[in-house]
Amino acid sequence: MSTLDDYSARVLDVVDAIPPGQVMSYGDIAEYLGAGGPRQVGRVLASYGGGVAWWRVIHADGTPAPGHEARALERYLAEGTPLRSARPPVRVDMRRARWPGRAG
């Protein structure tokens, strides 16, 4: 595995800061950092996200990463994350669960 670059480290720091039961979208993280975009954040998580709470980073429509819905749902239920749907497609209630970041 390659050395973690500054942007990737910053993305992972934000993910680490998201409290249990709350989420941010890929775009929220990019906006919070003022750099990159949703795809760049997604690439960081795909490459290095195994050690952080990856399930707390979701699409803007409230859906978790494709292929990880069942594992994410287990975590959402355990953490009390507000959901719009626990049945496929799993969907987090973004209005209630979105975390604004440290400054918010």
N, CA, C and O of each residue as an XYZ file, in Angstrom:
416
protein
N       0.842     -1.184      0.000
C       0.000      0.000      0.000
C       0.883      1.243      0.000
O       1.945      1.268      0.623
N       0.432      2.259     -0.701
C       1.217      3.483     -0.800
C       1.093      4.301      0.482
O       0.213      4.071      1.312
N       1.989      5.246      0.613
C       1.976      6.153      1.751
C       0.737      7.034      1.667
O       0.330      7.456      0.584
N       0.150      7.302      2.813
C      -1.050      8.129      2.880
C      -0.697      9.580      2.561
O       0.144     10.182      3.228
N      -1.345     10.138      1.537
C      -1.105     11.535      1.186
C      -1.909     12.443      2.115
O      -2.781     11.975      2.848
N      -1.615     13.733      2.080
C      -2.243     14.707      2.971
C      -3.763     14.739      2.814
O      -4.486     14.770      3.810
N      -4.253     14.732      1.569
C      -5.698     14.792      1.350
C      -6.383     13.563      1.955
O      -7.403     13.687      2.633
N      -5.827     12.395      1.710
C      -6.412     11.165      2.252
C      -6.424     11.200      3.775
O      -7.415     10.813      4.394
N      -5.343     11.656      4.378
C      -5.284     11.756      5.836
C      -6.359     12.700      6.362
O      -6.990     12.420      7.381
N      -6.568     13.821      5.669
C      -7.592     14.784      6.092
C      -8.992     14.183      5.979
O      -9.822     14.385      6.865
N      -9.262     13.446      4.896
C     -10.565     12.789      4.736
C     -10.787     11.808      5.882
O     -11.853     11.805      6.498
N      -9.802     10.987      6.169
C      -9.948      9.985      7.229
C     -10.116     10.636      8.597
O     -10.834     10.107      9.446
N      -9.466     11.775      8.825
C      -9.654     12.506     10.086
C     -11.095     12.965     10.244
O     -11.660     12.872     11.334
N     -11.698     13.462      9.159
C     -13.097     13.906      9.224
C     -14.003     12.706      9.508
O     -14.897     12.793     10.350
N     -13.781     11.596      8.816
C     -14.606     10.405      9.037
C     -14.491      9.954     10.492
O     -15.488      9.583     11.110
N     -13.276      9.985     11.037
C     -13.077      9.608     12.446
C     -13.849     10.504     13.400
O     -14.223     10.070     14.490
N     -14.093     11.747     13.006
C     -14.760     12.711     13.883
C     -16.287     12.620     13.840
O     -16.951     13.182     14.711
N     -16.860     11.929     12.852
C     -18.319     11.834     12.747
C     -18.835     11.005     13.926
O     -18.430      9.856     14.098
N     -19.719     11.576     14.730
C     -20.212     10.853     15.914
C     -21.098      9.663     15.534
O     -21.729      9.666     14.477
N     -21.141      8.646     16.405
C     -22.053      7.520     16.175
C     -23.480      8.026     15.999
O     -23.914      8.951     16.685
N     -24.198      7.405     15.071
C     -25.583      7.780     14.818
C     -25.737      8.940     13.866
O     -26.859      9.353     13.572
N     -24.620      9.482     13.371
C     -24.680     10.586     12.425
C     -23.877     10.226     11.181
O     -23.078      9.290     11.192
N     -24.102     10.979     10.113
C     -23.461     10.691      8.827
C     -23.075     11.987      8.126
O     -23.542     13.071      8.478
N     -22.214     11.847      7.128
C     -21.920     12.922      6.177
C     -21.935     12.280      4.803
O     -21.623     11.097      4.663
N     -22.295     13.049      3.794
C     -22.200     12.536      2.429
C     -20.768     12.720      1.940
O     -19.985     13.468      2.526
N     -20.446     12.026      0.862
C     -19.118     12.188      0.262
C     -18.881     13.663     -0.076
O     -17.801     14.200      0.168
N     -19.903     14.305     -0.640
C     -19.803     15.713     -0.989
C     -19.684     16.615      0.224
O     -18.981     17.625      0.180
N     -20.373     16.259      1.325
C     -20.254     17.042      2.556
C     -18.804     17.095      3.017
O     -18.311     18.145      3.428
N     -18.125     15.955      2.946
C     -16.732     15.893      3.403
C     -15.846     16.752      2.503
O     -15.008     17.509      2.992
N     -16.032     16.636      1.195
C     -15.235     17.459      0.269
C     -15.481     18.944      0.534
O     -14.540     19.738      0.543
N     -16.729     19.315      0.748
C     -17.064     20.708      1.021
C     -16.460     21.159      2.346
O     -15.924     22.264      2.438
N     -16.539     20.330      3.355
C     -15.979     20.641      4.668
C     -14.475     20.898      4.568
O     -13.947     21.815      5.197
N     -13.790     20.066      3.760
C     -12.346     20.210      3.585
C     -11.994     21.344      2.630
O     -10.864     21.833      2.641
N     -12.945     21.765      1.809
C     -12.674     22.790      0.814
C     -11.754     22.303     -0.285
O     -11.028     23.085     -0.899
N     -11.793     20.996     -0.527
C     -10.907     20.409     -1.541
C     -11.510     19.115     -2.067
O     -12.226     18.408     -1.357
N     -11.206     18.822     -3.326
C     -11.680     17.576     -3.921
C     -13.173     17.598     -4.157
O     -13.806     18.654     -4.159
N     -13.717     16.429     -4.353
C     -15.147     16.280     -4.583
C     -15.587     14.920     -4.098
O     -14.785     14.164     -3.549
N     -16.868     14.597     -4.297
C     -17.387     13.321     -3.810
C     -16.607     12.103     -4.308
O     -16.363     11.170     -3.543
N     -16.220     12.106     -5.570
C     -15.488     10.947     -6.115
C     -14.121     10.782     -5.462
O     -13.686      9.659     -5.203
N     -13.445     11.892     -5.197
C     -12.138     11.807     -4.545
C     -12.285     11.251     -3.130
O     -11.483     10.423     -2.699
N     -13.308     11.706     -2.411
C     -13.561     11.192     -1.063
C     -13.863      9.693     -1.142
O     -13.367      8.913     -0.329
N     -14.675      9.296     -2.120
C     -14.990      7.881     -2.303
C     -13.754      7.047     -2.584
O     -13.623      5.932     -2.079
N     -12.846      7.584     -3.391
C     -11.598      6.856     -3.684
C     -10.753      6.670     -2.426
O     -10.174      5.604     -2.214
N     -10.685      7.704     -1.597
C      -9.928      7.594     -0.346
C     -10.524      6.487      0.517
O      -9.795      5.652      1.052
N     -11.848      6.480      0.651
C     -12.479      5.462      1.492
C     -12.327      4.063      0.905
O     -12.154      3.095      1.645
N     -12.390      3.952     -0.421
C     -12.206      2.648     -1.058
C     -10.791      2.128     -0.814
O     -10.591      0.924     -0.657
N      -9.821      3.021     -0.782
C      -8.430      2.623     -0.611
C      -8.009      2.452      0.847
O      -7.270      1.524      1.177
N      -8.481      3.348      1.720
C      -7.963      3.383      3.092
C      -9.040      3.337      4.178
O      -8.721      3.433      5.363
N     -10.296      3.194      3.795
C     -11.389      3.367      4.744
C     -11.700      2.213      5.665
O     -12.589      2.331      6.509
N     -10.999      1.095      5.536
C     -11.306     -0.067      6.365
C     -11.130      0.149      7.851
O     -11.757     -0.541      8.654
N     -10.286      1.096      8.235
C     -10.013      1.316      9.646
C     -10.826      2.430     10.277
O     -10.645      2.734     11.457
N     -11.724      3.048      9.510
C     -12.564      4.122     10.039
C     -14.036      3.729      9.908
O     -14.360      2.689      9.333
N     -14.910      4.556     10.438
C     -16.357      4.286     10.404
C     -16.910      4.614      9.010
O     -17.670      5.568      8.848
N     -16.529      3.830      8.028
C     -16.903      4.061      6.621
C     -18.406      4.135      6.416
O     -18.864      4.827      5.508
N     -19.178      3.446      7.228
C     -20.638      3.423      7.061
C     -21.270      4.773      7.379
O     -22.437      4.995      7.058
N     -20.527      5.670      7.999
C     -21.049      7.003      8.310
C     -20.870      7.969      7.148
O     -21.254      9.134      7.250
N     -20.288      7.499      6.039
C     -20.130      8.321      4.841
C     -20.997      7.692      3.755
O     -20.785      6.546      3.360
N     -21.974      8.459      3.280
C     -22.983      7.900      2.387
C     -23.248      8.842      1.223
O     -22.727      9.957      1.174
N     -24.058      8.380      0.297
C     -24.471      9.224     -0.830
C     -25.437     10.292     -0.326
O     -26.080     10.124      0.711
N     -25.530     11.379     -1.060
C     -26.393     12.499     -0.664
C     -27.863     12.092     -0.557
O     -28.635     12.747      0.144
N     -28.260     11.009     -1.249
C     -29.650     10.554     -1.159
C     -29.905      9.664      0.056
O     -31.014      9.164      0.242
N     -28.869      9.465      0.888
C     -29.032      8.684      2.116
C     -28.686      7.218      1.981
O     -28.825      6.470      2.949
N     -28.241      6.779      0.818
C     -27.926      5.362      0.633
C     -26.440      5.093      0.903
O     -25.584      5.913      0.569
N     -26.144      3.940      1.510
C     -24.744      3.579      1.755
C     -24.051      3.112      0.481
O     -24.677      2.952     -0.567
N     -22.755      2.898      0.597
C     -21.961      2.450     -0.547
C     -22.525      1.143     -1.108
O     -22.845      0.230     -0.347
N     -22.646      1.048     -2.433
C     -23.185     -0.179     -3.042
C     -22.374     -1.405     -2.636
O     -21.143     -1.383     -2.616
N     -23.090     -2.459     -2.320
C     -22.442     -3.695     -1.921
C     -22.185     -3.792     -0.424
O     -21.797     -4.848      0.075
N     -22.401     -2.698      0.291
C     -22.138     -2.681      1.735
C     -23.403     -2.390      2.546
O     -23.330     -2.101      3.740
N     -24.556     -2.469      1.888
C     -25.811     -2.078      2.547
C     -26.099     -2.888      3.812
O     -26.461     -2.315      4.840
N     -25.944     -4.205      3.748
C     -26.279     -5.054      4.894
C     -25.360     -4.770      6.082
O     -25.824     -4.663      7.217
N     -24.067     -4.649      5.824
C     -23.120     -4.354      6.911
C     -23.359     -2.957      7.471
O     -23.275     -2.748      8.682
N     -23.657     -2.003      6.597
C     -23.932     -0.642      7.050
C     -25.203     -0.611      7.903
O     -25.239      0.046      8.943
N     -26.243     -1.323      7.462
C     -27.503     -1.350      8.211
C     -27.295     -1.880      9.624
O     -27.862     -1.339     10.573
N     -26.496     -2.922      9.780
C     -26.208     -3.443     11.126
C     -25.632     -2.346     12.010
O     -26.018     -2.205     13.170
N     -24.709     -1.572     11.454
C     -24.072     -0.489     12.212
C     -25.085      0.617     12.517
O     -25.107      1.145     13.628
N     -25.927      0.973     11.530
C     -26.923      2.024     11.756
C     -27.873      1.643     12.888
O     -28.183      2.462     13.754
N     -28.325      0.407     12.872
C     -29.247     -0.045     13.910
C     -28.567     -0.045     15.273
O     -29.174      0.355     16.266
N     -27.309     -0.491     15.332
C     -26.567     -0.531     16.594
C     -26.310      0.877     17.142
O     -26.304      1.080     18.356
N     -26.099      1.845     16.248
C     -25.786      3.214     16.668
C     -27.017      4.102     16.807
O     -26.907      5.236     17.274
N     -28.180      3.607     16.412
C     -29.395      4.411     16.492
C     -29.461      5.506     15.438
O     -30.065      6.554     15.668
N     -28.850      5.276     14.293
C     -28.873      6.249     13.206
C     -30.299      6.382     12.671
O     -30.927      5.368     12.365
N     -30.826      7.598     12.550
C     -32.183      7.774     12.004
C     -32.264      7.256     10.559
O     -31.466      7.644      9.706
N     -33.222      6.392     10.304
C     -33.379      5.797      8.975
C     -34.704      6.193      8.356
O     -35.698      6.397      9.053
N     -34.705      6.298      7.033
C     -35.955      6.449      6.288
C     -36.445      5.077      5.876
O     -37.649      4.850      5.755
N     -35.489      4.138      5.655
C     -35.850      2.779      5.267
C     -34.771      1.808      5.720
O     -33.587      2.001      5.442
N     -35.199      0.749      6.428
C     -34.277     -0.316      6.818
C     -34.385     -1.483      5.845
O     -33.654     -2.466      5.964
N     -35.294     -1.373      4.887
C     -35.449     -2.397      3.849
C     -34.778     -1.893      2.586
O     -34.667     -0.685      2.378
N     -34.332     -2.807      1.747
C     -33.698     -2.356      0.492
C     -34.641     -1.466     -0.312
O     -35.808     -1.820     -0.480
N     -34.181     -0.338     -0.809
C     -32.849      0.208     -0.542
C     -32.768      0.860      0.834
O     -33.612      1.678      1.197
N     -31.738      0.485      1.595
C     -31.491      1.090      2.903
C     -31.253      2.576      2.680
O     -30.530      2.971      1.766
N     -31.872      3.396      3.528
C     -31.728      4.842      3.353
C     -31.716      5.528      4.719
O     -32.628      5.352      5.527
N     -30.669      6.310      4.958
C     -30.551      7.103      6.179
C     -31.379      8.372      6.019
O     -31.479      8.915      4.918
N     -31.972      8.844      7.107
C     -32.710     10.107      7.105
C     -31.685     11.242      7.196
O     -31.254     11.616      8.286
N     -31.307     11.779      6.043
C     -30.262     12.806      5.994
C     -30.640     14.054      6.786
O     -29.773     14.685      7.391
N     -31.888     14.409      6.792
C     -32.312     15.621      7.501
C     -31.997     15.498      8.992
O     -31.572     16.470      9.617
N     -32.198     14.328      9.554
C     -31.994     14.123     10.989
C     -30.600     13.620     11.340
O     -30.125     13.862     12.449
N     -29.935     12.926     10.424
C     -28.663     12.274     10.753
C     -27.423     13.030     10.277
O     -26.313     12.719     10.711
N     -27.589     14.012      9.397
C     -26.413     14.690      8.826
C     -25.652     15.449      9.915
O     -26.223     16.214     10.692
N     -24.335     15.204      9.936
C     -23.454     15.901     10.877
C     -22.827     17.093     10.157
O     -22.258     16.922      9.079
N     -22.919     18.294     10.725
C     -22.408     19.482     10.045
C     -20.890     19.653     10.135
O     -20.336     20.551      9.501
N     -20.227     18.824     10.895
C     -18.784     18.979     11.068
C     -18.474     19.711     12.358
O     -19.366     20.240     13.022
N     -17.208     19.733     12.697
C     -16.782     20.324     13.972
C     -17.251     21.758     14.162
O     -17.628     22.165     15.261
N     -17.220     22.516     13.068
C     -17.573     23.936     13.173
C     -19.077     24.167     13.211
O     -19.531     25.280     13.476
N     -19.868     23.094     12.941
C     -21.297     23.285     12.805
C     -22.084     23.310     14.036
O     -23.304     23.469     13.986
